[in-house]
Amino acid sequence: MQIPAFRSPHPFLALFVCVFAAAALASVACAQDGAVTLTPAVVEAGSPELIRVDAPATAALDGEWMGRKIEFFRGRSNPAWFALAGVDVEAPLGISVLRIKVRVANGEVRDLTRSVEIRAAHYVTGKLTVPPKFVSPGAEALKQIEGESKLKAKIFADSAPEALWTSSFRAPVTAQATDSFGTRRMFNGKLASVHKGMDFRAAMGTPVRAGNSGVVVLARPLYYEGNCVVIDHGLGLYTISMHFSRIDVREGQHVAVGDQLGLSGATGRVTGPHLHWAVRWQGAYLDPAKLLRLDLSSVR
């Protein structure tokens, strides 16, 4: 027995239902795709990233990217959730996985996990000549360096549990910046490291100011960094200023954007007076120039 095919008594109504259903599915897909936004959209090694998630104010968000936990906060004048994160300058290139889960009031969990391509930033190699003690430290110096490494590890492991910064970041000095971030540094003919900060051509005694608000967690001389000031901006984000001739702040002091931290100089491993300014998030070193270009005025 052959079963007759179903025929709608209202073919135009059936067509309308199909079109409406397709449009509804498309709108859901668009909402799903647009729920997470990264700025800048093109992600490079060393790039700071502002992550925006469209979710209710009552939601709870969890995030993880390349083994680093992402902490979200509610926008100041924008009804969305944000996180200031980034990709380390030495991160592997290619496809990475950004994991984000949103738990809404009724207990439902929405998985917004997505793939993010990390592209090369094309950094160069630079050669510098410094005193031999900064290339081959002696036994006493190595003991000092080891102690300082433990101190810095402790500091970087204890960031404030909330964002302390407000609005966009500002340059720490009024001086020309060099395109030095990410440069592979050759000291006295030996490859030492990747340059993980931004150098400013600051003459001796130039006032150095806080790039944003936070707490001073280190203000003292170190072997390689010279006179150094580290500011905790909360949620694993730090700015690090090196080679001061004079430090004007103390550890534990709260600073606002523009507060004077000290005067630039030539202490530590340097070839002359300048300011080295670094940005670190959850152990990843980010390009300070790109952070300065991020408009964060509507975020906090």
C-alpha positions in Angstrom: 0.0 0.0 0.0 1.4 3.4 -1.0 1.1 6.1 1.6 0.2 9.5 -0.1 2.6 12.3 0.5 1.5 15.0 2.9 0.3 18.2 1.3 -0.4 21.3 3.3 -3.8 22.8 2.7 -2.1 26.2 2.8 1.2 26.0 0.8 2.0 29.7 1.4 1.6 29.2 5.1 4.0 26.2 5.0 6.5 28.2 3.0 6.2 31.1 5.6 6.8 28.7 8.5 9.9 27.3 6.8 11.4 30.7 6.0 10.6 31.9 9.6 12.3 28.8 11.1 15.4 29.3 8.9 15.6 32.9 9.9 15.3 32.1 13.5 18.0 29.5 13.3 20.3 32.0 11.5 19.6 34.7 14.1 20.6 32.2 16.9 23.8 31.3 15.0 24.6 35.0 14.6 24.0 35.6 18.3 26.2 32.7 19.2 29.0 33.9 16.9 28.7 37.5 18.1 28.6 36.7 21.8 32.4 36.8 22.1 34.4 39.7 20.6 38.2 40.1 20.6 39.9 43.5 20.1 42.1 43.7 18.1 40.4 41.1 15.8 43.7 40.0 14.3 45.6 38.2 17.1 49.4 38.3 17.0 52.0 36.9 19.3 52.5 39.5 22.0 49.1 41.1 21.4 47.0 42.3 24.4 43.4 41.4 23.8 40.2 42.9 25.1 37.6 40.1 25.3 34.0 41.1 25.4 31.2 38.6 26.2 27.5 39.5 25.9 25.8 37.9 28.8 23.4 38.9 31.6 24.6 40.8 34.6 23.5 37.9 36.8 25.6 35.4 34.9 28.9 33.7 36.1 31.7 33.4 33.6 34.7 31.1 33.5 37.5 31.4 30.9 40.8 29.8 30.0 43.3 30.5 27.2 46.5 28.7 26.6 46.7 27.5 30.2 45.9 30.9 31.7 42.7 31.6 33.6 40.6 34.5 32.4 38.9 36.7 35.0 35.9 38.7 33.7 34.4 41.9 35.1 31.2 43.9 34.3 31.7 46.9 32.0 31.3 50.4 33.5 29.1 52.0 30.8 28.6 49.0 28.6 26.2 46.2 29.5 28.6 43.3 28.8 31.4 41.3 30.5 35.1 42.1 29.8 38.5 40.6 30.4 41.9 42.2 29.5 44.1 39.3 28.5 46.7 38.6 25.8 49.1 36.3 24.0 52.7 35.9 25.1 55.4 37.2 22.7 56.8 33.7 22.5 53.4 31.9 22.2 53.2 29.1 19.5 51.7 30.3 16.3 48.6 28.7 14.7 45.2 27.8 16.1 44.5 28.2 19.9 41.4 27.4 21.9 39.7 30.2 23.9 37.4 28.5 26.4 34.5 30.5 27.8 31.5 29.1 29.7 28.6 31.2 30.9 26.3 30.0 33.7 23.0 31.9 33.8 20.6 32.3 36.7 18.6 29.2 36.0 21.7 27.0 36.1 22.0 26.6 32.3 25.6 26.6 31.0 26.3 28.1 27.7 29.6 27.1 26.0 31.1 29.9 24.0 34.4 28.1 23.3 36.0 29.2 20.0 39.2 28.8 17.9 41.5 31.8 17.7 44.4 31.9 15.2 47.6 33.4 16.5 49.7 35.0 13.8 53.4 36.0 13.7 54.3 39.6 14.5 57.6 39.5 12.6 60.1 40.7 15.2 63.8 41.4 14.4 67.2 40.7 15.9 69.2 43.4 17.6 72.8 43.5 18.9 74.0 45.3 22.0 77.2 45.6 23.9 77.0 45.6 27.8 79.5 45.1 30.6 80.6 41.4 30.8 79.1 40.9 34.2 75.6 41.1 32.6 76.4 38.3 30.2 78.4 36.0 32.4 77.5 36.9 36.1 79.8 35.7 38.8 78.9 33.4 41.7 77.7 36.2 44.0 75.7 37.8 41.3 74.1 34.5 40.4 73.1 34.1 44.1 71.5 37.6 43.9 69.7 36.9 40.7 68.3 33.6 42.1 66.9 35.5 45.1 65.4 38.2 43.0 63.8 35.5 40.7 62.1 34.0 43.8 60.9 37.5 44.9 59.4 38.3 41.5 57.7 34.9 41.3 56.1 35.5 44.6 54.9 39.0 43.6 53.5 37.9 40.3 51.6 35.1 41.9 49.6 37.4 44.2 47.7 39.8 42.0 44.7 41.7 43.4 41.4 39.7 42.8 39.7 42.7 41.1 40.7 45.1 38.3 42.4 48.2 39.7 42.9 50.1 36.5 40.5 52.6 35.0 40.1 53.8 31.4 42.8 53.6 28.8 46.5 53.2 29.6 48.9 56.1 29.1 52.6 56.2 28.2 54.8 56.4 31.3 57.1 59.2 29.9 56.9 62.0 27.4 59.6 60.7 25.1 60.0 58.9 21.8 59.5 55.1 21.9 61.5 52.7 19.9 60.1 49.7 18.0 62.0 47.3 20.3 59.3 44.9 21.7 59.9 41.3 20.6 63.4 41.9 19.3 65.8 38.9 19.7 68.5 40.5 21.8 72.2 39.6 21.2 74.3 40.7 24.1 78.1 40.7 23.3 77.5 38.3 20.5 75.4 35.8 22.5 71.6 35.4 22.1 70.3 36.2 25.6 66.5 36.6 25.3 63.6 38.2 23.5 63.1 41.8 24.5 59.8 41.8 26.4 59.2 45.5 26.8 59.1 48.8 25.1 62.1 51.2 25.3 61.6 55.0 25.5 64.4 57.4 24.7 64.1 59.1 28.1 67.0 61.4 29.0 68.5 61.1 32.5 66.1 62.5 35.1 62.9 62.3 33.0 59.8 61.9 35.2 58.3 58.4 35.0 54.6 58.2 35.7 52.1 55.4 36.3 50.4 54.2 33.1 47.3 53.4 35.1 46.0 53.0 38.7 47.1 50.2 40.9 49.3 49.2 43.8 53.1 49.3 43.8 54.3 45.8 44.6 58.0 46.3 44.0 60.2 49.4 44.3 63.8 48.5 44.7 67.1 47.9 42.8 67.5 44.5 41.0 70.5 43.1 39.2 69.3 43.2 35.5 66.5 45.7 35.9 68.4 48.3 37.9 66.1 50.5 40.0 62.7 48.9 39.2 59.0 49.7 39.9 56.2 47.1 39.4 52.5 48.1 39.6 49.8 45.5 40.1 46.7 46.5 38.1 44.7 43.5 39.3 43.6 40.2 37.8 47.2 39.3 36.9 48.0 42.4 35.0 51.2 44.3 35.8 53.3 47.1 34.3 57.1 47.0 35.0 59.4 50.1 34.7 63.2 49.7 34.8 66.5 51.5 35.0 65.3 54.4 37.2 67.9 56.8 38.5 65.6 57.5 41.5 62.5 55.8 42.8 59.8 58.1 44.4 57.2 55.5 45.5 57.2 52.7 48.1 55.9 49.2 48.1 52.3 48.9 49.1 51.5 52.4 47.9 48.4 53.0 45.8 48.9 55.1 42.7 46.6 56.7 40.2 47.3 57.2 36.5 49.9 60.0 36.0 51.4 59.8 39.5 55.2 60.1 39.5 57.0 56.9 40.2 60.6 58.3 39.9 63.1 59.5 37.4 64.5 57.7 34.4 68.2 56.6 34.4 70.7 54.0 33.3 70.9 51.5 36.1 71.1 47.7 35.5 71.8 46.1 32.2 71.7 49.1 29.8 73.8 50.8 27.1 72.6 54.3 28.1 69.8 56.3 29.8 66.3 55.1 28.8 63.1 53.7 30.3 62.2 50.1 29.7 58.4 49.6 30.2 56.9 46.1 30.2 53.3 44.7 30.4 52.7 41.3 31.9 49.5 39.3 32.2 49.3 35.9 33.9 53.0 35.4 33.0 52.6 36.4 29.4 54.5 39.5 28.2 52.4 41.7 25.9 53.3 44.5 23.5 52.9 47.8 25.4 52.5 49.8 22.2 49.4 47.8 21.4 48.0 48.2 24.9 48.4 52.0 24.6 46.3 51.9 21.4 43.4 50.0 23.1 40.4 52.3 23.9 39.3 51.1 27.3 37.3 54.3 28.2 33.9 52.6 28.1 35.1 49.4 29.9 36.2 50.7 33.3 
